[in-house]
Amino acid sequence: MFYVRKKVVSWFKTNKKRIKKTILIGLLLFLVYFVFFSNDEKDNIEEVPFTSFTEMIGDNKVKSVVINFNEDFFIFETKSEESFVTENPRSEGFKRELLESGIEVEEKLNSDAQTLSIFLNNLYRFTMLFLIFFFVKRMMAGMKGSKKMNVIEKGIPGVNFSTVAGNEEVKEEMKVLVDFLKESKRFTDSGATLPKGTVFYGPPGTGKTLMAKAVAGEAGVPFISINGSDFIELYVGTGAKRVRELFKEARKLSPCIIFIDEIDAVGGKRTGDSNTEYKQTVNALLSEMDGFEKNDNIVVIAATNRLSDLDSALIRPGRFDKQVAINLPDKDDRFKILNVHAKGKKFDDSVNFEDWAATTIGFSGADIQALMNEAAILSVVANRKKITSEDLDNAHYKMIMKGHKKKNQKGRNKDELKVVAWHEAGHALVAKKLANNTVPKVSILSSTSGAGGVTFITPDDNVLPSKKDLKNRIKMLYAGRIAESLLFKNDEDITAGASQDIKQATNLIRLMITEYGMSDELGMINPHVLLNGSQQASHIVKEAQHLSISLYKEAYDFVKNNMTYLEKIAEALLEKETISELELESILNQTDSIDSED
């Protein structure tokens, strides 16, 4: 509520002049309307003498009377549907006389109530007229394109390839584009034309915008940045107009780079029922790119998280014909990114960036920046002059668990702790002994996000996991629930703690069946291509169930056959709450020694 109130107050402060102007215009319009258009009803009706009224009654011509017995005049209607005004005699029994003559009598409110009724009626009509006027004015303003484009950035960026860590292959590919912008004449003289459009695609936070800036910075040319959603509005034609304005501005700054972030917001696949505004905007964008001349020297770089969602007309040759993947950084790139974000910060000697490069697998550049910043904040809060491994550990825990470690861990139920310890021990056991993964840390400390514990698993830094790798990942996810089942020796007392594990495992199974061609039943086909919706669901669910049951059984047999390890890991967790990889390996090695002696 406080946030909402703050936003409302901020909006009123920002729009104070506009609000005052609107209120004054509204009052003026209401005054004009009230004076000129809200005349009394009787002012527009012919007045006749009362004697004429009585004669009409005698001739049986009067149908009805609308009267306020306190007013000087009243209105009556004849059977021929003509209306007249005449004087009110205000005599006793007048209403009775009218009724006895077979005349309908509608008695009006007293004067004050009637005035209020008229006022409220006029106010309602005026309000409706004012709203219509307001929306028409807004629509006209939108059609005229009065709202300017929200250009995020315009100018030569202060970054280049040397300031961007990682993505060396992308930099190498972009050097040709940089040379083109720097020495366009040398290329055009040989008959080469400048590539018109490039799409950077990849997961969020991988540095697509930063790489586009680096290209402009390296070439020393202006960088015009805009978000794809800024082209689109309710009013048809606005987006197309903004596209034309954008390219007009770019031609003035040529040579330059236009960067369109989240281009899928405007350039997504078009269907038969696509919004007209989207179609016009995309057509305008394509038209502008098709109209590039050799001497325009404008390059358009777009970014998207989902290349497959883009309209095919956008990525055909001559438009965004170069597609460059900006992937998650590998271990070497993560080490470089860690060092970039370490600048300006002081670290304790205990911090080893090589170890953290291995630990942060799956992190994007933005994630690593957030990790380092959070660690710096935690060190300040703890009154430390240097960032320690503990600060990085806590920051890492917070990012993975989406919350802080709970300060009060003592109030937790012992039975609950035992369940969590066995659950996490199951994950750790399968990760180390079956999948041979790195397990930097296992903890049963609960988080403010609601999680009861966590096992940090670092899989091989491999962008092309094998079928065996994927199966082992699923078994790791199932191992927590399996450990609970072995603890209770039944499936009736298992907890809901495996909900996220099941969700992740189900997604991996879906990918194996639908994307990776790893289904024994369906084989090397993509069911989305061959089957309709209902057929897809039926086949995929059936195969997913079969694969899930099979992998669960294999994982169950493995964990059950290694119960000694499971119990020892769980005991260590209950004793220490958190164990490192060295401690985990020590437990496994000691258990191996005991088993060999037996």
Secondary structure as GFF3:
##gff-version 3
##sequence-region A 1 598
A	DSSP	alpha_helix	2	14	.	.	.	ID=ss1
A	DSSP	alpha_helix	16	37	.	.	.	ID=ss2
A	DSSP	three_ten_helix	41	44	.	.	.	ID=ss3
A	DSSP	beta_strand	46	47	.	.	.	ID=ss4
A	DSSP	alpha_helix	50	58	.	.	.	ID=ss5
A	DSSP	beta_strand	62	67	.	.	.	ID=ss6
A	DSSP	beta_strand	73	78	.	.	.	ID=ss7
A	DSSP	beta_strand	83	87	.	.	.	ID=ss8
A	DSSP	alpha_helix	94	100	.	.	.	ID=ss9
A	DSSP	beta_strand	104	107	.	.	.	ID=ss10
A	DSSP	alpha_helix	111	143	.	.	.	ID=ss11
A	DSSP	beta_strand	153	155	.	.	.	ID=ss12
A	DSSP	three_ten_helix	161	163	.	.	.	ID=ss13
A	DSSP	alpha_helix	168	182	.	.	.	ID=ss14
A	DSSP	alpha_helix	184	188	.	.	.	ID=ss15
A	DSSP	beta_strand	197	201	.	.	.	ID=ss16
A	DSSP	alpha_helix	208	219	.	.	.	ID=ss17
A	DSSP	beta_strand	223	227	.	.	.	ID=ss18
A	DSSP	three_ten_helix	228	231	.	.	.	ID=ss19
A	DSSP	alpha_helix	238	253	.	.	.	ID=ss20
A	DSSP	beta_strand	256	261	.	.	.	ID=ss21
A	DSSP	alpha_helix	264	267	.	.	.	ID=ss22
A	DSSP	alpha_helix	276	290	.	.	.	ID=ss23
A	DSSP	beta_strand	298	304	.	.	.	ID=ss24
A	DSSP	three_ten_helix	307	309	.	.	.	ID=ss25
A	DSSP	beta_strand	322	325	.	.	.	ID=ss26
A	DSSP	alpha_helix	331	342	.	.	.	ID=ss27
A	DSSP	alpha_helix	353	359	.	.	.	ID=ss28
A	DSSP	alpha_helix	365	381	.	.	.	ID=ss29
A	DSSP	alpha_helix	389	401	.	.	.	ID=ss30
A	DSSP	alpha_helix	414	429	.	.	.	ID=ss31
A	DSSP	pi_helix	430	434	.	.	.	ID=ss32
A	DSSP	beta_strand	438	443	.	.	.	ID=ss33
A	DSSP	beta_strand	454	458	.	.	.	ID=ss34
A	DSSP	alpha_helix	467	488	.	.	.	ID=ss35
A	DSSP	three_ten_helix	496	498	.	.	.	ID=ss36
A	DSSP	alpha_helix	499	514	.	.	.	ID=ss37
A	DSSP	alpha_helix	527	530	.	.	.	ID=ss38
A	DSSP	alpha_helix	533	561	.	.	.	ID=ss39
A	DSSP	alpha_helix	563	576	.	.	.	ID=ss40
A	DSSP	beta_strand	578	580	.	.	.	ID=ss41
A	DSSP	alpha_helix	581	597	.	.	.	ID=ss42
###
